[in-house]
Amino acid sequence: MTTHTRTPAPTARTPYTLARNTAESTRLNLQHTIYVQNAGYLLHPSLAPTLPPQARIAEIGTGTGIWLRALALQSAPQNPAWTYTGFDISAAQSPPPVPNNNPCHFALLDILAPVPAHLIARFDLIHLRLLICGLTGPDWALAASNHEFDHRARLLPSPPTLSTPTEATTQLIALAITGQTREHKFLANVPALPHTLRAAGFTAVTHETFPSDRHGGAAMRAKCTDVMVGATSMLAEYAVGKYPDLGVTGEEFAALVARARGEVEGGKAFYRWDMHVVTGRKALLS
Ligand SMILES: C[S@@+](CC[C@H](N)C(=O)[O-])C[C@H]1O[C@@H](n2cnc3c(N)ncnc32)[C@H](O)[C@@H]1O
């Protein structure tokens, strides 16, 4: 029987603050390699041995499905009967359907909506990653609560901290964070995840943190910077477009982005952040 607490009330929806175009899909796929290289695994090593031979694995907020497809490829030799379902609120970045016996299936699902009856108690493992631009503060508790059908869940959310010493890059990051905060998307939700999961009835919660340049040296830092220049520019553009009181005109913003790019290309600034991996277990509904 599940032991989760009362489901929190849904909050007003705020828009997704990243793009869903080809450039963003490319950025997500590059970002995937950064997370996996620094973590050292696709699937947390404590989870794989607990999965049954016919494990049904899901990912919510799958985006391009890069994590799911990579796991399917890696696991095929040892676990040929595992199946994989990638859910997202939008199909805009879904990979094209593959006609052969590809084990990955993609479908629409809103993590904040009540779980459809046919998905209840359906999955052995659910993975979420980098949903910080999709979920507002209270949404995290709601998402964890909705997971009554979870047996296990793993969350690997986006960066809680960014560090850089230079003028334009610092300003760009500040604008990005201001926009996110005004949309009630708080970086502090990430380190709070273990608490959020426990409050939603998850047990055996683990939490591991490591820097975005734990492995790979200068090349990794360059890759991280590339990915984050893209993300912060996108989020800052959203902020200045939506909130005129921030007082940044289109021209000023373009100049700011150019200066920020100059800073990183000149080696004056780089991006580095803490990555968090949180795992937890939840009993299936009886
Ligand atoms: C930054 S992308 C991360 C994609 C993928 N998890 C990864 O790590 O590459 C966030 C994804 O979450 C999806 N998303 C946002 N809100 C969602 C919701 N309420 N339910 C399901 N997916 C959502 C977005 O459409 C987007 O594809």
The ligand as an SDF file (V2000), in Angstrom:
LIG
                    3D

 27 29  0  0  0  0  0  0  0  0999 V2000
   14.8220   20.7410  -20.4540 C   0  0  0  0  0  0  0  0  0  0  0  0
   13.8710   19.4700  -21.1990 S   0  0  0  0  0  0  0  0  0  0  0  0
   14.6940   18.0220  -20.5860 C   0  0  0  0  0  0  0  0  0  0  0  0
   14.4760   16.8220  -21.4710 C   0  0  0  0  0  0  0  0  0  0  0  0
   15.1000   15.5270  -20.9680 C   0  0  0  0  0  0  0  0  0  0  0  0
   14.5750   15.1480  -19.6710 N   0  0  0  0  0  0  0  0  0  0  0  0
   16.6110   15.6240  -20.9040 C   0  0  0  0  0  0  0  0  0  0  0  0
   17.1810   15.5050  -19.8120 O   0  0  0  0  0  0  0  0  0  0  0  0
   17.2390   15.7940  -21.9580 O   0  0  0  0  0  0  0  0  0  0  0  0
   12.3720   19.4630  -20.2200 C   0  0  0  0  0  0  0  0  0  0  0  0
   11.2500   18.6570  -20.8470 C   0  0  0  0  0  0  0  0  0  0  0  0
   10.1610   18.6000  -19.9070 O   0  0  0  0  0  0  0  0  0  0  0  0
    8.9380   18.7010  -20.6260 C   0  0  0  0  0  0  0  0  0  0  0  0
    7.8700   19.1410  -19.7160 N   0  0  0  0  0  0  0  0  0  0  0  0
    7.6670   20.3820  -19.2240 C   0  0  0  0  0  0  0  0  0  0  0  0
    6.5730   20.3930  -18.4420 N   0  0  0  0  0  0  0  0  0  0  0  0
    6.0800   19.1230  -18.4270 C   0  0  0  0  0  0  0  0  0  0  0  0
    4.9610   18.5030  -17.8090 C   0  0  0  0  0  0  0  0  0  0  0  0
    4.1080   19.2040  -17.0510 N   0  0  0  0  0  0  0  0  0  0  0  0
    4.7470   17.1810  -18.0150 N   0  0  0  0  0  0  0  0  0  0  0  0
    5.5880   16.4650  -18.8120 C   0  0  0  0  0  0  0  0  0  0  0  0
    6.6550   17.0040  -19.4310 N   0  0  0  0  0  0  0  0  0  0  0  0
    6.9090   18.3170  -19.2440 C   0  0  0  0  0  0  0  0  0  0  0  0
    9.2720   19.6900  -21.7340 C   0  0  0  0  0  0  0  0  0  0  0  0
    8.3290   19.6330  -22.7950 O   0  0  0  0  0  0  0  0  0  0  0  0
   10.6810   19.2620  -22.1300 C   0  0  0  0  0  0  0  0  0  0  0  0
   10.6540   18.2950  -23.1450 O   0  0  0  0  0  0  0  0  0  0  0  0
  1  2  1  0
  2  3  1  0
  2 10  1  0
  3  4  1  0
  4  5  1  0
  5  6  1  0
  5  7  1  0
  7  8  2  0
  7  9  1  0
 10 11  1  0
 11 12  1  0
 11 26  1  0
 12 13  1  0
 13 14  1  0
 13 24  1  0
 14 15  1  0
 14 23  1  0
 15 16  2  0
 16 17  1  0
 17 18  1  0
 17 23  2  0
 18 19  1  0
 18 20  2  0
 20 21  1  0
 21 22  2  0
 22 23  1  0
 24 25  1  0
 24 26  1  0
 26 27  1  0
M  CHG  2   2   1   9  -1
M  END
$$$$
